[in-house]
Amino acid sequence: QGLVSLIVLDASAALSQTLASQASCASDLFFDQAPQLFHAPAVFPVEIRNALSGLERRGLIKPSETDLAIELIEEGVAIVDWPQPRAEMTLVFGLARQERLSFYDACYLDLAQRE
């Protein structure tokens, strides 16, 4: 039996695929070879909307582009409802300290390690 590989998608990578202004050669290459469904921690929709609202406030994208980006991004991402219990958040916070990451980034790293 072949191994099933799950890919945890980070908000900035998702935005690079959806918005031309955020694209790069590396992101294009990655998404050309990527699966159809990605996984992301529960904070993902918040990060996407935060980034898009910032781009919109600075006049870099229009509200209609924001709405379309949210729709396109979220249709290909399975949100993992985690971390929930306080104990899990404490472990993730420890990972953030250990790896010198933001708590958001540690959520993605922890999910990738679990999957």
Legacy VTK file of the C-alpha trace (Angstrom):
# vtk DataFile Version 3.0
C-alpha trace
ASCII
DATASET POLYDATA
POINTS 115 float
0.000 0.000 0.000
1.270 3.460 -0.886
1.713 6.174 1.676
-0.851 8.937 1.780
0.769 12.277 2.319
-1.168 15.154 3.787
0.063 18.657 3.221
-0.552 21.396 5.765
-1.131 24.675 3.963
-0.010 27.960 5.475
-1.990 31.165 4.871
0.805 32.967 3.006
1.224 30.022 0.630
-2.521 29.957 -0.016
-2.494 33.667 -0.784
0.448 33.258 -3.154
-1.602 30.841 -5.237
-4.734 32.988 -5.286
-3.437 36.546 -5.702
-1.103 37.412 -8.558
0.577 40.101 -6.446
1.624 37.435 -3.916
2.775 34.770 -6.425
6.311 33.519 -6.935
8.031 30.954 -9.152
8.444 28.665 -6.127
4.758 28.826 -5.224
3.733 28.177 -8.829
5.991 25.101 -8.944
4.675 23.830 -5.610
1.009 24.190 -6.536
1.561 22.597 -9.954
2.599 19.408 -8.125
0.354 19.686 -5.058
-2.691 17.600 -4.168
-6.232 18.898 -4.512
-6.918 19.045 -0.774
-4.784 20.642 1.906
-5.109 20.649 5.695
-4.842 23.688 7.967
-5.294 24.464 11.659
-8.395 26.248 12.897
-6.566 29.596 12.865
-6.230 29.439 9.037
-9.486 31.271 8.141
-8.605 34.038 10.595
-5.127 34.477 9.107
-6.482 34.499 5.550
-9.047 37.161 6.353
-6.527 39.222 8.325
-4.054 39.238 5.426
-6.736 40.012 2.854
-8.207 42.829 4.923
-4.737 44.375 5.174
-4.223 44.162 1.414
-7.674 45.632 0.862
-7.084 48.512 3.336
-3.844 49.400 1.557
-5.696 49.491 -1.770
-3.767 46.541 -3.200
-6.895 44.475 -3.879
-10.595 45.249 -4.337
-13.374 43.880 -2.096
-14.549 41.641 -4.954
-11.027 40.151 -5.188
-11.050 39.538 -1.430
-14.360 37.701 -1.610
-13.209 35.555 -4.539
-9.886 34.749 -2.850
-11.656 33.551 0.307
-13.955 31.340 -1.725
-11.144 29.836 -3.817
-8.828 29.241 -0.884
-11.337 27.697 1.453
-12.801 25.265 -1.064
-9.502 23.377 -1.215
-8.637 23.332 2.489
-9.865 20.983 5.193
-9.810 22.868 8.484
-8.694 20.701 11.392
-10.600 21.817 14.477
-7.606 22.068 16.715
-6.014 23.096 19.087
-8.928 23.035 21.473
-8.080 21.797 24.948
-5.872 24.014 27.059
-3.310 21.201 27.404
-2.848 21.040 23.619
-2.402 24.806 23.437
0.215 24.601 26.183
2.135 21.992 24.174
1.948 24.126 21.034
3.103 27.170 22.982
6.098 25.136 24.149
6.821 24.241 20.522
6.655 27.934 19.614
9.203 28.724 22.321
11.460 25.820 21.386
11.494 26.641 17.668
11.301 30.425 18.160
8.090 30.668 16.134
4.947 32.708 16.461
2.100 30.779 18.075
0.319 30.823 14.703
3.290 29.232 12.957
3.665 26.680 15.740
0.022 25.617 15.141
0.898 24.807 11.537
4.102 22.995 12.520
2.356 20.936 15.181
-0.415 19.932 12.785
2.142 18.904 10.154
4.004 16.807 12.710
0.761 15.136 13.849
-0.462 14.362 10.333
LINES 1 116
115 0 1 2 3 4 5 6 7 8 9 10 11 12 13 14 15 16 17 18 19 20 21 22 23 24 25 26 27 28 29 30 31 32 33 34 35 36 37 38 39 40 41 42 43 44 45 46 47 48 49 50 51 52 53 54 55 56 57 58 59 60 61 62 63 64 65 66 67 68 69 70 71 72 73 74 75 76 77 78 79 80 81 82 83 84 85 86 87 88 89 90 91 92 93 94 95 96 97 98 99 100 101 102 103 104 105 106 107 108 109 110 111 112 113 114
